[in-house]
Amino acid sequence: MHGRAARVRIERSVATYARLFAYCGIDWAAAQRLGAGYRELIGAFDAESLEEIEGIAEGSGRNLNEILALNARTEILPPSYPGSPSADWRRIAAANVAGGVPDWGECTAVAVQPAHSSTGSTLLAQNWDWLGAQRAALVLVRYAETDGSHCITLTEAGMLAKIGLNSHGYGVCLNILRSTDDGSRPGVPVHVLLRGLLKCADVEAAVRLAQGLQFGGSSNVLCADARGATAALEFSPRGLEVVRGSTAALCHTNHFLAPQAALHQASLAPSLSTVPRLERILELTGAHAGRFSPEDLQRMLRDETDGYLSICRRADPALAPEACVETVASVIMDLGARVMQVAPDVPSRTEYVSVPLRAQREAGRALAA
């Protein structure tokens, strides 16, 4: 269903990542070979996730290895991205087009515990910053699990999951991290991990799941549950570090907070602005008086104090499109109400729309939009 309904948007995802990999010196054929290397790892982690990837490929008419490459895109990208482009990137991009491939640091996240929330339930929010071209590839996917539970995720067409929540009242956000160890060993791709995490009942179940895994790349999953637990699951090929919040709001951007993991932080491109964004969201949440409402989080996620390097990020015309990060979408989740608010653009120029966990007329469908 995902593949058939999002066929055109999956083509956009293929175009975006073929061009992005080319920027890093990896042609699309090589990206597919690298993606294929994750098939057995994904199947060993969660056979249902591999079956879903195979279904996306079948429904969309794409090669299975293309869909595997999309779901392993974080692990395939080198730790140096978005630094200087490969010397061969334009030649590789042209070769991709000649071969029939269409041409074409991210994220600030906040978790608020129920005691500090105006709704009386846990709030989990994020600006997803990435390549603006992928805005046209956004999809909302609803999954009905075999145990009778449900989840909804805002993700990129062809990819299993990203930002989302489930009927247990557990939710996830994603911050891409980079360590000097990325690519040194194979491991579960983060977008496959997110699909597995959306089957968890709460934060502690998620920690237990992640503790037993091996990772090929680095990321942080900021997660929370309706009972009030919050945690940042920072992982890399060296393993998992769990960061707990000590204030009303647990915030994360795109660098490691755990001291041991931070020792292996890859160089941070200034364009990612991860340090000033974290400082700004901590300033905003720390200065907030009273309980946090979804509207308060909307205002914080719309903050443009630092221009192109702000929490709310507009495209910087001085940067190459392949290295230009902007806010693609913004999400605020009320985990008690099981409702997701989505702003499908730079949030300062669009409104948030409420999306319930289960659509009234489409509760049994996998793909909502």
N, C-alpha and C positions, 0 to 999 in steps of 0.2 A: 504493500500500500504506500509506504514512504517513497519507494522508487518510482512508482507510477505517478503519484500525485505531485511529486516534486522534481520530475524529470528535467524541466528547464532550469530550475534552481541548482540542481546537481551539476548540470553543465556549467553554470556560473562558478560553482566551487572548483570544478576541475580546471577551468580557465584561470581562476585566481591563483591556485596553488601551483599549476604548471609554470606560470610566470614568476611566482615567488621563488620556487625552487631554482628556476633558471638564474634568477638574481644571485642565488647562493652557489651557482656553478653546478647544479644537478638538473639534468634533463628529465623530461617526464617519464621516459622509458626506465631510467635509472631509479627514479622515485617509485615507480611501480615495483621494481625488483626489491627495493628496500621495504616497501609496504608488504610484499608477499612474505618477507621474512618474519612478519609478526603474526601470521595466520595461526601457527601452532600455539604460540604464546596466548593469543586471544582465546582459542578453543580450550586451552587448559585452564585459563582463568574463569571463563564462563561460556559454556557451549551455546547457550541461548543467544549471547551477544554475537558470536560468530555466525549463527544461523540468521540473525537479523541483518548482518552485513551482507551475507550471501543473498538475502531477500531484496535488499536495496539494489544490489547489482543486477539481479534478475529483473526487477520491476522497472529500473531505469534504462536497461539495455546497455549498461556500462560493463567494462571488464572488471572482474572481481578484484584484481590487483589495484585498479584505480580507486575503488572504494576503500580498500585496505590502506592505501597511501593517504587518503583523506583522513581516515581515523587515526593514523599514526603521524599526522603532519607535524605535531610538536616534537616528536622524537626524531623525525627526519631532518628538520631544520637544524643547522649547526649552531653551537653556542654563541658564535660571533654575530648572528643576525640580531639587529638590523644594521650592522656595521657597513664597511665599504663593500660594493658589489664585486662579484667575481669578474675577472678580466674578460671572461668569455661569455658573460651573461647575455649580451645582445645576440651573439651567434647562436647560443643555445635556444633562446626564445624564438628566433627565426626558424631554427630547425624543428622546434615543437610545432609551430604553425604549419610548416611544410609537411609535417607528419600527420596533420589532421587534428591537432589539439587546438581548440578555440583560444583566441587571445583575449585577451581582456581589454613588548612589553605592556603590555596591555593590562588595563583594569584596576579599578579602585573598588574595594568591597568592604562592607560594614555589617556586623551582626550585633543586634541589641536584645538583651535579655528581657523577659516579661515584666520584671519589677521596674524596669526603666522605660517601658513602652506604654503609650497612651491607650493602645488597644487591649492591653493586658495579656498579650501573647508575643512570642518571639518574632522579631522583624529581621529579615536578611535581605541585603540590597547590594547592587553592583552596577557600575558603569562598565560595559564591555568595550574596551578600546582595541581596535584592530584595523585591518585594511578596509577603507570605505567601500571598496568594490564588493565586499562580502555582505553589505547591507541588503543587496538584491538577492542574496541566497539564504536569508533567514527563514526558518520554519519553526512552528510550534508543533511538537509531536506529543501525542497522548499515548501512553502504553497501558494496556491491561495486563497485569502480571498473572502468572499461573496460580498464585495463592489467593487471588481475588482482590489484591490491592491495585492501586493505580498511581501513575506519576505523569507529570507534564514537564517538558523541557524546551527551552528556547535554544536552538542549536543551528548549525550550518547544514544545509541540505547535503545529504549523503553521510553525515556524521551522527553517531548514535545519540550523543547527549552532550550538554554543556550546563547551563544554568537551569536549575529546576527544583521541584518539590514533589513530595508524594503524599499519599493518603494517610500515612503514619504521622504526618506533620514534621517530616525531616526534609531539609533543603540543602542545596550545594551551590556555591559560586566558585569561579576559577580565576586564579592569577598565574600566568606563565612565569616561571623562574628560570634562571640559567646558572648552571654550575660548570666548573672546569672539568667535571667528570662526565658530562652528558655525552652519550654515544659510546661510552667505554664498555658497555655491556648491554645485552638485550633485556627488555622488560615490558610490563603491561603498558600499552599506550594510555595516556591520561584520559582521552575521550571515551575509551572503552571502560576505564576505571570509573568514570563518572556514571556511566550506565549501570555498572554494578553497584555503586554507592546509592543510587536512587532506588535500589531494592532494600536498603537498610531501614530498620525501624527507628534508629536514633543515632546520636553522635557516638556513643560508646560502641555500638555495633559497627559503625564505620571505621573507628580506630582499630578494632580487632581485625576487620577485613584488610585494611591497608598495612597493618603490621606484618602480615604474613606474605607480602608480595615483594617482587623484585622490579625495579624501575629502570628504564633505559634513559629517561630524561627527567628534568626537574619541573615541578609545578607546586602550587599551593591550592588546596581545596579548603575554602572557608565554609564551614558547615555549622548547622544549628538544628535544634529540634524544638517541638512545641512545649516540651517540659522545661526549657530554659537553658539547656546545655549549649555551649558554643566552643568551637575549636578551629584552629588553623592547622591543617595537615600538610606540612611541608615535606616534600620527598624529593629524592635524587637517587642516582645509582648507589650512593652510600647508605641509603635507607630512609627511614621515616623519623621526623621530629614533630612532636605535637606541642603547639603553642596555645596556652589558655589565656583568656582575657582576665585582666585584673581591674578593669574599669567598666563603666556602663556600656561602652561600645568597643568591640574587638574589631580593629581595622587592619587591612592588609593591602599592599600594592604589589610591586614586582621585584622585590628582593627578599632574601632570607632574613627572618627575625631571630630564629634560633641561633645562639652564639656559635655552636659547633658547625652547623651548616653554613653559616656566613663566612667561615674561613675558606670555603671553596666556591665563593660567589664568583661568577664570570664577570668580566668587565661590563659595566653598565653604560649603554649608549646614552648620551645626554638627551636625545630626543624622546626617550622613554619616560623621563621626568619622575621616576619611581620614588626617589627620596623626597623631593619637594611635594609631591602629591600626598605621600604618607604624612608629612609634617602638616600639610594643610587640612587633611581630613581629621587628624588628631586635634588640631586647633579648633576646628568647627565642632566636633563632637564634645571636646573637653569644655568648651565655653557654653555649651547648650544648657539652658536652665529648664528644669522640669522634665517631664517625660517626653520621649521621642514619639512623634506621630509619623505616619507615612508621608505626610506633607512636609514635615521637617526634613526627612531624608531626601525628598524630591528637591528641596531648596539646596541641600548640600551637594547633591549629585549634579546640580545645574551651576555650580560655582565655576566662574571663569576668571578668577582673580589673577592667575598667572599666564594669561593669554593662551598661546598654542600649547603650553605645557600644563594646563589646568586640569583639575578633576574632570570637568566637562571639556572635552577636547575637540576642537575644530581642526580641519585639515590645514597643515602648514604648506603653503604653495612653494616654499623654498626647498622642500624635500622631494626626492624622487617618489613617485606613487608606490613603488615597491617597498619603501622604507618609511612611508608617511602613515603614522598611526593616528586615528581619530576615534571618537566615541561612535560605535556602530549602533548600539542600543543600550537602554538602561532598564533595570528590573528592580522592583521592590516586592518582596514576598512577605505576606502575613501567614506564618506557619500554623497559627491556631485556626484561622479562618480558611486555610488551604486556598488562598487566592494570590495570584501573581499580577502585579501591575507592570505593564510593558510600555516603554516609550521607544518606538521602533526607528529612532533617528538620534541625532545629537539632542539630548533632552532639553536644552535651552530653547530649541526651536520646534518642539512638538509636545503633545500632551501624553500623559500616561493613561492607558486603557486597562481596565480590570479584566482579567482572564481567570475564570474559576478552574479548579483542578479538573472537573468533569463538566463538559458542555451538556446543556439540557437535552439536546436532540442528538448528540453525537457521542454519548458516553462509551459506546462500544467501538468507536473508530480509533485507529492509531494516529492518524494525521489530522490535525485540526485546521491548519492553515499553511 
